[in-house]
Amino acid sequence: MDERKGDWMQIFTGKKFWPLDPKSEEVDIKDIALSLAFQCRFNGHSNYFYSIAQHSVIVSKIVSKDQASAALLHDAAETYIGDMVSPLKRFMLEFKEIENKIEKIIFEKFGIKNVNQKEIKRADNIALVTEMRDLMKSPPERWKVASFEPIHEKIISMGPEESEKIFLKRFEELFSNNNF
């Protein structure tokens, strides 16, 4: 019997993962890519299917080169705990602690260091206003992030399979010198 904190969940590759006691050796990019490709941003409240995987690729292209790897994986913890909408997340401190712990082991697994959270958050907000423009209905009132300028390119939503492919392709571009 495993002496780990909490219960485990089975992940796509067939392994066990303990969200309350994560270990980097249990992290696999295939699990991350598939899970994020099948999860919708905004809890599905957009005009089209739009995955966290596609969003992550966009964020990774907005940041500077040295932050692209961290930006690609900035939402990777959601592979194991799902995506909680922002209005709730700030009230769920224990959830945020769990998310941070999982993010830390993911970054450890892939050798990501010197993360500039401020730069990634800025890119995340730029992606968000672009998503608002291209994928959502007009808001009933101005969002707090509305002051950010969207990227020029229009976002065309992709299905899960294509999202998974572009995520893995971007991962390969950024991590091609490493063996995971």
Biotite code that builds the C-alpha atoms (Angstrom):
import biotite.structure as struc

atoms = struc.array([
    struc.Atom([0.000, 0.000, 0.000], chain_id="A", res_id=1, res_name="MET", atom_name="CA", element="C"),
    struc.Atom([1.265, 3.457, -0.932], chain_id="A", res_id=2, res_name="ASP", atom_name="CA", element="C"),
    struc.Atom([2.136, 5.792, 1.951], chain_id="A", res_id=3, res_name="GLU", atom_name="CA", element="C"),
    struc.Atom([1.115, 8.972, 0.202], chain_id="A", res_id=4, res_name="ARG", atom_name="CA", element="C"),
    struc.Atom([-1.070, 11.894, 1.242], chain_id="A", res_id=5, res_name="LYS", atom_name="CA", element="C"),
    struc.Atom([-4.624, 11.778, -0.115], chain_id="A", res_id=6, res_name="GLY", atom_name="CA", element="C"),
    struc.Atom([-6.019, 9.612, -2.856], chain_id="A", res_id=7, res_name="ASP", atom_name="CA", element="C"),
    struc.Atom([-4.563, 8.989, -6.286], chain_id="A", res_id=8, res_name="TRP", atom_name="CA", element="C"),
    struc.Atom([-6.123, 9.478, -9.673], chain_id="A", res_id=9, res_name="MET", atom_name="CA", element="C"),
    struc.Atom([-5.414, 7.524, -12.837], chain_id="A", res_id=10, res_name="GLN", atom_name="CA", element="C"),
    struc.Atom([-3.976, 9.689, -15.569], chain_id="A", res_id=11, res_name="ILE", atom_name="CA", element="C"),
    struc.Atom([-4.070, 9.176, -19.341], chain_id="A", res_id=12, res_name="PHE", atom_name="CA", element="C"),
    struc.Atom([-0.798, 7.220, -19.540], chain_id="A", res_id=13, res_name="THR", atom_name="CA", element="C"),
    struc.Atom([-2.227, 4.748, -17.012], chain_id="A", res_id=14, res_name="GLY", atom_name="CA", element="C"),
    struc.Atom([-0.121, 5.850, -14.065], chain_id="A", res_id=15, res_name="LYS", atom_name="CA", element="C"),
    struc.Atom([-1.204, 6.985, -10.617], chain_id="A", res_id=16, res_name="LYS", atom_name="CA", element="C"),
    struc.Atom([-0.940, 10.644, -9.623], chain_id="A", res_id=17, res_name="PHE", atom_name="CA", element="C"),
    struc.Atom([-1.503, 12.020, -6.124], chain_id="A", res_id=18, res_name="TRP", atom_name="CA", element="C"),
    struc.Atom([-2.663, 15.671, -6.395], chain_id="A", res_id=19, res_name="PRO", atom_name="CA", element="C"),
    struc.Atom([-1.972, 16.218, -2.682], chain_id="A", res_id=20, res_name="LEU", atom_name="CA", element="C"),
    struc.Atom([1.445, 14.533, -2.806], chain_id="A", res_id=21, res_name="ASP", atom_name="CA", element="C"),
    struc.Atom([2.803, 15.070, -6.320], chain_id="A", res_id=22, res_name="PRO", atom_name="CA", element="C"),
    struc.Atom([6.167, 13.757, -7.470], chain_id="A", res_id=23, res_name="LYS", atom_name="CA", element="C"),
    struc.Atom([7.974, 14.956, -10.584], chain_id="A", res_id=24, res_name="SER", atom_name="CA", element="C"),
    struc.Atom([8.664, 11.414, -11.810], chain_id="A", res_id=25, res_name="GLU", atom_name="CA", element="C"),
    struc.Atom([4.897, 10.916, -12.234], chain_id="A", res_id=26, res_name="GLU", atom_name="CA", element="C"),
    struc.Atom([4.600, 13.905, -14.581], chain_id="A", res_id=27, res_name="VAL", atom_name="CA", element="C"),
    struc.Atom([4.430, 13.114, -18.301], chain_id="A", res_id=28, res_name="ASP", atom_name="CA", element="C"),
    struc.Atom([4.030, 15.669, -21.084], chain_id="A", res_id=29, res_name="ILE", atom_name="CA", element="C"),
    struc.Atom([1.584, 13.325, -22.855], chain_id="A", res_id=30, res_name="LYS", atom_name="CA", element="C"),
    struc.Atom([-0.784, 13.547, -19.873], chain_id="A", res_id=31, res_name="ASP", atom_name="CA", element="C"),
    struc.Atom([-0.452, 17.325, -19.787], chain_id="A", res_id=32, res_name="ILE", atom_name="CA", element="C"),
    struc.Atom([-1.002, 17.815, -23.525], chain_id="A", res_id=33, res_name="ALA", atom_name="CA", element="C"),
    struc.Atom([-4.056, 15.561, -23.697], chain_id="A", res_id=34, res_name="LEU", atom_name="CA", element="C"),
    struc.Atom([-5.721, 16.892, -20.563], chain_id="A", res_id=35, res_name="SER", atom_name="CA", element="C"),
    struc.Atom([-5.213, 20.564, -21.432], chain_id="A", res_id=36, res_name="LEU", atom_name="CA", element="C"),
    struc.Atom([-6.406, 19.902, -25.000], chain_id="A", res_id=37, res_name="ALA", atom_name="CA", element="C"),
    struc.Atom([-9.689, 18.487, -23.703], chain_id="A", res_id=38, res_name="PHE", atom_name="CA", element="C"),
    struc.Atom([-10.313, 21.225, -21.107], chain_id="A", res_id=39, res_name="GLN", atom_name="CA", element="C"),
    struc.Atom([-12.139, 24.367, -22.185], chain_id="A", res_id=40, res_name="CYS", atom_name="CA", element="C"),
    struc.Atom([-11.100, 27.823, -21.102], chain_id="A", res_id=41, res_name="ARG", atom_name="CA", element="C"),
    struc.Atom([-13.766, 29.875, -19.310], chain_id="A", res_id=42, res_name="PHE", atom_name="CA", element="C"),
    struc.Atom([-15.503, 26.684, -18.127], chain_id="A", res_id=43, res_name="ASN", atom_name="CA", element="C"),
    struc.Atom([-16.792, 26.401, -21.692], chain_id="A", res_id=44, res_name="GLY", atom_name="CA", element="C"),
    struc.Atom([-18.446, 29.831, -21.734], chain_id="A", res_id=45, res_name="HIS", atom_name="CA", element="C"),
    struc.Atom([-17.121, 30.850, -25.133], chain_id="A", res_id=46, res_name="SER", atom_name="CA", element="C"),
    struc.Atom([-18.631, 30.899, -28.617], chain_id="A", res_id=47, res_name="ASN", atom_name="CA", element="C"),
    struc.Atom([-16.439, 27.984, -29.705], chain_id="A", res_id=48, res_name="TYR", atom_name="CA", element="C"),
    struc.Atom([-14.504, 25.155, -28.112], chain_id="A", res_id=49, res_name="PHE", atom_name="CA", element="C"),
    struc.Atom([-11.236, 26.698, -26.955], chain_id="A", res_id=50, res_name="TYR", atom_name="CA", element="C"),
    struc.Atom([-8.740, 24.611, -25.045], chain_id="A", res_id=51, res_name="SER", atom_name="CA", element="C"),
    struc.Atom([-6.269, 25.441, -22.331], chain_id="A", res_id=52, res_name="ILE", atom_name="CA", element="C"),
    struc.Atom([-3.618, 23.787, -24.546], chain_id="A", res_id=53, res_name="ALA", atom_name="CA", element="C"),
    struc.Atom([-4.213, 26.254, -27.385], chain_id="A", res_id=54, res_name="GLN", atom_name="CA", element="C"),
    struc.Atom([-4.242, 29.144, -24.894], chain_id="A", res_id=55, res_name="HIS", atom_name="CA", element="C"),
    struc.Atom([-0.912, 27.951, -23.435], chain_id="A", res_id=56, res_name="SER", atom_name="CA", element="C"),
    struc.Atom([0.735, 27.857, -26.856], chain_id="A", res_id=57, res_name="VAL", atom_name="CA", element="C"),
    struc.Atom([-0.418, 31.428, -27.515], chain_id="A", res_id=58, res_name="ILE", atom_name="CA", element="C"),
    struc.Atom([0.907, 32.647, -24.150], chain_id="A", res_id=59, res_name="VAL", atom_name="CA", element="C"),
    struc.Atom([4.253, 30.942, -24.860], chain_id="A", res_id=60, res_name="SER", atom_name="CA", element="C"),
    struc.Atom([4.577, 32.971, -28.066], chain_id="A", res_id=61, res_name="LYS", atom_name="CA", element="C"),
    struc.Atom([3.812, 36.325, -26.404], chain_id="A", res_id=62, res_name="ILE", atom_name="CA", element="C"),
    struc.Atom([6.550, 36.172, -23.752], chain_id="A", res_id=63, res_name="VAL", atom_name="CA", element="C"),
    struc.Atom([10.289, 36.575, -24.277], chain_id="A", res_id=64, res_name="SER", atom_name="CA", element="C"),
    struc.Atom([12.206, 33.498, -25.457], chain_id="A", res_id=65, res_name="LYS", atom_name="CA", element="C"),
    struc.Atom([13.652, 32.777, -22.014], chain_id="A", res_id=66, res_name="ASP", atom_name="CA", element="C"),
    struc.Atom([10.145, 32.592, -20.494], chain_id="A", res_id=67, res_name="GLN", atom_name="CA", element="C"),
    struc.Atom([8.473, 30.593, -23.292], chain_id="A", res_id=68, res_name="ALA", atom_name="CA", element="C"),
    struc.Atom([8.927, 27.188, -21.608], chain_id="A", res_id=69, res_name="SER", atom_name="CA", element="C"),
    struc.Atom([7.399, 28.374, -18.337], chain_id="A", res_id=70, res_name="ALA", atom_name="CA", element="C"),
    struc.Atom([4.610, 30.135, -20.234], chain_id="A", res_id=71, res_name="ALA", atom_name="CA", element="C"),
    struc.Atom([3.730, 26.975, -22.164], chain_id="A", res_id=72, res_name="LEU", atom_name="CA", element="C"),
    struc.Atom([3.371, 25.109, -18.862], chain_id="A", res_id=73, res_name="LEU", atom_name="CA", element="C"),
    struc.Atom([1.870, 27.961, -16.801], chain_id="A", res_id=74, res_name="HIS", atom_name="CA", element="C"),
    struc.Atom([-1.508, 26.170, -16.591], chain_id="A", res_id=75, res_name="ASP", atom_name="CA", element="C"),
    struc.Atom([-0.129, 22.606, -16.597], chain_id="A", res_id=76, res_name="ALA", atom_name="CA", element="C"),
    struc.Atom([-1.203, 21.962, -12.986], chain_id="A", res_id=77, res_name="ALA", atom_name="CA", element="C"),
    struc.Atom([-4.779, 22.061, -14.320], chain_id="A", res_id=78, res_name="GLU", atom_name="CA", element="C"),
    struc.Atom([-3.997, 18.660, -15.849], chain_id="A", res_id=79, res_name="THR", atom_name="CA", element="C"),
    struc.Atom([-4.401, 17.202, -12.375], chain_id="A", res_id=80, res_name="TYR", atom_name="CA", element="C"),
    struc.Atom([-6.841, 19.562, -10.642], chain_id="A", res_id=81, res_name="ILE", atom_name="CA", element="C"),
    struc.Atom([-8.886, 21.160, -13.417], chain_id="A", res_id=82, res_name="GLY", atom_name="CA", element="C"),
    struc.Atom([-9.356, 24.834, -14.173], chain_id="A", res_id=83, res_name="ASP", atom_name="CA", element="C"),
    struc.Atom([-11.122, 26.883, -11.537], chain_id="A", res_id=84, res_name="MET", atom_name="CA", element="C"),
    struc.Atom([-12.609, 30.169, -12.743], chain_id="A", res_id=85, res_name="VAL", atom_name="CA", element="C"),
    struc.Atom([-10.786, 33.268, -11.487], chain_id="A", res_id=86, res_name="SER", atom_name="CA", element="C"),
    struc.Atom([-13.680, 34.755, -9.479], chain_id="A", res_id=87, res_name="PRO", atom_name="CA", element="C"),
    struc.Atom([-13.604, 31.636, -7.257], chain_id="A", res_id=88, res_name="LEU", atom_name="CA", element="C"),
    struc.Atom([-9.892, 30.827, -7.230], chain_id="A", res_id=89, res_name="LYS", atom_name="CA", element="C"),
    struc.Atom([-8.893, 33.836, -5.116], chain_id="A", res_id=90, res_name="ARG", atom_name="CA", element="C"),
    struc.Atom([-11.157, 32.540, -2.304], chain_id="A", res_id=91, res_name="PHE", atom_name="CA", element="C"),
    struc.Atom([-9.803, 29.001, -2.429], chain_id="A", res_id=92, res_name="MET", atom_name="CA", element="C"),
    struc.Atom([-6.447, 29.385, -0.701], chain_id="A", res_id=93, res_name="LEU", atom_name="CA", element="C"),
    struc.Atom([-5.897, 25.659, -0.105], chain_id="A", res_id=94, res_name="GLU", atom_name="CA", element="C"),
    struc.Atom([-6.688, 24.970, -3.760], chain_id="A", res_id=95, res_name="PHE", atom_name="CA", element="C"),
    struc.Atom([-4.117, 27.587, -4.780], chain_id="A", res_id=96, res_name="LYS", atom_name="CA", element="C"),
    struc.Atom([-1.517, 25.954, -2.493], chain_id="A", res_id=97, res_name="GLU", atom_name="CA", element="C"),
    struc.Atom([-2.167, 22.573, -4.122], chain_id="A", res_id=98, res_name="ILE", atom_name="CA", element="C"),
    struc.Atom([-1.945, 24.150, -7.573], chain_id="A", res_id=99, res_name="GLU", atom_name="CA", element="C"),
    struc.Atom([1.359, 25.865, -6.704], chain_id="A", res_id=100, res_name="ASN", atom_name="CA", element="C"),
    struc.Atom([2.829, 22.619, -5.357], chain_id="A", res_id=101, res_name="LYS", atom_name="CA", element="C"),
    struc.Atom([1.900, 20.763, -8.545], chain_id="A", res_id=102, res_name="ILE", atom_name="CA", element="C"),
    struc.Atom([3.240, 23.586, -10.722], chain_id="A", res_id=103, res_name="GLU", atom_name="CA", element="C"),
    struc.Atom([6.521, 23.463, -8.803], chain_id="A", res_id=104, res_name="LYS", atom_name="CA", element="C"),
    struc.Atom([7.028, 19.741, -9.466], chain_id="A", res_id=105, res_name="ILE", atom_name="CA", element="C"),
    struc.Atom([6.081, 20.182, -13.146], chain_id="A", res_id=106, res_name="ILE", atom_name="CA", element="C"),
    struc.Atom([8.659, 22.953, -13.532], chain_id="A", res_id=107, res_name="PHE", atom_name="CA", element="C"),
    struc.Atom([11.174, 20.784, -11.657], chain_id="A", res_id=108, res_name="GLU", atom_name="CA", element="C"),
    struc.Atom([10.478, 17.853, -14.009], chain_id="A", res_id=109, res_name="LYS", atom_name="CA", element="C"),
    struc.Atom([11.183, 19.955, -17.081], chain_id="A", res_id=110, res_name="PHE", atom_name="CA", element="C"),
    struc.Atom([14.088, 21.956, -15.644], chain_id="A", res_id=111, res_name="GLY", atom_name="CA", element="C"),
    struc.Atom([12.303, 25.310, -15.660], chain_id="A", res_id=112, res_name="ILE", atom_name="CA", element="C"),
    struc.Atom([14.003, 27.905, -13.462], chain_id="A", res_id=113, res_name="LYS", atom_name="CA", element="C"),
    struc.Atom([14.034, 31.695, -13.106], chain_id="A", res_id=114, res_name="ASN", atom_name="CA", element="C"),
    struc.Atom([10.356, 32.094, -13.905], chain_id="A", res_id=115, res_name="VAL", atom_name="CA", element="C"),
    struc.Atom([9.215, 35.678, -14.375], chain_id="A", res_id=116, res_name="ASN", atom_name="CA", element="C"),
    struc.Atom([5.644, 35.373, -13.100], chain_id="A", res_id=117, res_name="GLN", atom_name="CA", element="C"),
    struc.Atom([4.956, 39.032, -13.850], chain_id="A", res_id=118, res_name="LYS", atom_name="CA", element="C"),
    struc.Atom([5.871, 38.634, -17.527], chain_id="A", res_id=119, res_name="GLU", atom_name="CA", element="C"),
    struc.Atom([3.838, 35.438, -17.845], chain_id="A", res_id=120, res_name="ILE", atom_name="CA", element="C"),
    struc.Atom([0.814, 37.034, -16.145], chain_id="A", res_id=121, res_name="LYS", atom_name="CA", element="C"),
    struc.Atom([1.052, 39.994, -18.528], chain_id="A", res_id=122, res_name="ARG", atom_name="CA", element="C"),
    struc.Atom([1.121, 37.612, -21.524], chain_id="A", res_id=123, res_name="ALA", atom_name="CA", element="C"),
    struc.Atom([-1.771, 35.646, -19.995], chain_id="A", res_id=124, res_name="ASP", atom_name="CA", element="C"),
    struc.Atom([-3.779, 38.888, -19.809], chain_id="A", res_id=125, res_name="ASN", atom_name="CA", element="C"),
    struc.Atom([-2.897, 39.810, -23.402], chain_id="A", res_id=126, res_name="ILE", atom_name="CA", element="C"),
    struc.Atom([-4.099, 36.361, -24.473], chain_id="A", res_id=127, res_name="ALA", atom_name="CA", element="C"),
    struc.Atom([-7.239, 36.862, -22.381], chain_id="A", res_id=128, res_name="LEU", atom_name="CA", element="C"),
    struc.Atom([-8.235, 40.138, -24.061], chain_id="A", res_id=129, res_name="VAL", atom_name="CA", element="C"),
    struc.Atom([-7.546, 38.539, -27.446], chain_id="A", res_id=130, res_name="THR", atom_name="CA", element="C"),
    struc.Atom([-9.759, 35.593, -26.481], chain_id="A", res_id=131, res_name="GLU", atom_name="CA", element="C"),
    struc.Atom([-12.458, 38.014, -25.351], chain_id="A", res_id=132, res_name="MET", atom_name="CA", element="C"),
    struc.Atom([-12.307, 39.754, -28.741], chain_id="A", res_id=133, res_name="ARG", atom_name="CA", element="C"),
    struc.Atom([-12.271, 36.600, -30.857], chain_id="A", res_id=134, res_name="ASP", atom_name="CA", element="C"),
    struc.Atom([-14.118, 33.913, -28.917], chain_id="A", res_id=135, res_name="LEU", atom_name="CA", element="C"),
    struc.Atom([-16.675, 35.460, -26.579], chain_id="A", res_id=136, res_name="MET", atom_name="CA", element="C"),
    struc.Atom([-19.811, 37.554, -26.658], chain_id="A", res_id=137, res_name="LYS", atom_name="CA", element="C"),
    struc.Atom([-19.495, 41.254, -25.809], chain_id="A", res_id=138, res_name="SER", atom_name="CA", element="C"),
    struc.Atom([-19.231, 41.612, -22.023], chain_id="A", res_id=139, res_name="PRO", atom_name="CA", element="C"),
    struc.Atom([-22.044, 43.240, -20.027], chain_id="A", res_id=140, res_name="PRO", atom_name="CA", element="C"),
    struc.Atom([-19.418, 45.562, -18.533], chain_id="A", res_id=141, res_name="GLU", atom_name="CA", element="C"),
    struc.Atom([-15.715, 46.236, -18.954], chain_id="A", res_id=142, res_name="ARG", atom_name="CA", element="C"),
    struc.Atom([-13.364, 43.528, -17.641], chain_id="A", res_id=143, res_name="TRP", atom_name="CA", element="C"),
    struc.Atom([-10.469, 44.556, -15.397], chain_id="A", res_id=144, res_name="LYS", atom_name="CA", element="C"),
    struc.Atom([-7.962, 43.347, -17.994], chain_id="A", res_id=145, res_name="VAL", atom_name="CA", element="C"),
    struc.Atom([-9.513, 45.395, -20.806], chain_id="A", res_id=146, res_name="ALA", atom_name="CA", element="C"),
    struc.Atom([-6.610, 47.860, -20.683], chain_id="A", res_id=147, res_name="SER", atom_name="CA", element="C"),
    struc.Atom([-4.254, 45.282, -22.244], chain_id="A", res_id=148, res_name="PHE", atom_name="CA", element="C"),
    struc.Atom([-3.844, 45.355, -26.022], chain_id="A", res_id=149, res_name="GLU", atom_name="CA", element="C"),
    struc.Atom([-4.749, 42.114, -27.819], chain_id="A", res_id=150, res_name="PRO", atom_name="CA", element="C"),
    struc.Atom([-2.384, 40.487, -30.282], chain_id="A", res_id=151, res_name="ILE", atom_name="CA", element="C"),
    struc.Atom([-3.023, 41.326, -33.947], chain_id="A", res_id=152, res_name="HIS", atom_name="CA", element="C"),
    struc.Atom([-3.645, 37.757, -35.101], chain_id="A", res_id=153, res_name="GLU", atom_name="CA", element="C"),
    struc.Atom([-7.183, 36.444, -34.771], chain_id="A", res_id=154, res_name="LYS", atom_name="CA", element="C"),
    struc.Atom([-7.554, 33.303, -32.680], chain_id="A", res_id=155, res_name="ILE", atom_name="CA", element="C"),
    struc.Atom([-9.192, 30.486, -34.620], chain_id="A", res_id=156, res_name="ILE", atom_name="CA", element="C"),
    struc.Atom([-10.355, 27.824, -32.188], chain_id="A", res_id=157, res_name="SER", atom_name="CA", element="C"),
    struc.Atom([-9.107, 24.275, -32.687], chain_id="A", res_id=158, res_name="MET", atom_name="CA", element="C"),
    struc.Atom([-10.577, 20.992, -31.584], chain_id="A", res_id=159, res_name="GLY", atom_name="CA", element="C"),
    struc.Atom([-8.925, 18.874, -28.895], chain_id="A", res_id=160, res_name="PRO", atom_name="CA", element="C"),
    struc.Atom([-6.870, 16.702, -31.258], chain_id="A", res_id=161, res_name="GLU", atom_name="CA", element="C"),
    struc.Atom([-5.350, 19.666, -33.096], chain_id="A", res_id=162, res_name="GLU", atom_name="CA", element="C"),
    struc.Atom([-4.787, 21.519, -29.805], chain_id="A", res_id=163, res_name="SER", atom_name="CA", element="C"),
    struc.Atom([-2.908, 18.533, -28.416], chain_id="A", res_id=164, res_name="GLU", atom_name="CA", element="C"),
    struc.Atom([-0.727, 18.366, -31.545], chain_id="A", res_id=165, res_name="LYS", atom_name="CA", element="C"),
    struc.Atom([0.229, 22.051, -31.488], chain_id="A", res_id=166, res_name="ILE", atom_name="CA", element="C"),
    struc.Atom([0.944, 21.860, -27.760], chain_id="A", res_id=167, res_name="PHE", atom_name="CA", element="C"),
    struc.Atom([3.280, 18.874, -28.219], chain_id="A", res_id=168, res_name="LEU", atom_name="CA", element="C"),
    struc.Atom([4.908, 20.543, -31.241], chain_id="A", res_id=169, res_name="LYS", atom_name="CA", element="C"),
    struc.Atom([5.561, 23.708, -29.225], chain_id="A", res_id=170, res_name="ARG", atom_name="CA", element="C"),
    struc.Atom([6.905, 21.597, -26.351], chain_id="A", res_id=171, res_name="PHE", atom_name="CA", element="C"),
    struc.Atom([9.294, 19.882, -28.772], chain_id="A", res_id=172, res_name="GLU", atom_name="CA", element="C"),
    struc.Atom([10.463, 23.271, -30.121], chain_id="A", res_id=173, res_name="GLU", atom_name="CA", element="C"),
    struc.Atom([11.180, 24.576, -26.627], chain_id="A", res_id=174, res_name="LEU", atom_name="CA", element="C"),
    struc.Atom([12.591, 21.423, -25.019], chain_id="A", res_id=175, res_name="PHE", atom_name="CA", element="C"),
    struc.Atom([14.306, 19.701, -27.981], chain_id="A", res_id=176, res_name="SER", atom_name="CA", element="C"),
    struc.Atom([17.680, 19.597, -26.189], chain_id="A", res_id=177, res_name="ASN", atom_name="CA", element="C"),
    struc.Atom([16.287, 17.714, -23.181], chain_id="A", res_id=178, res_name="ASN", atom_name="CA", element="C"),
    struc.Atom([15.342, 14.098, -22.598], chain_id="A", res_id=179, res_name="ASN", atom_name="CA", element="C"),
    struc.Atom([12.139, 13.604, -20.654], chain_id="A", res_id=180, res_name="PHE", atom_name="CA", element="C"),
])
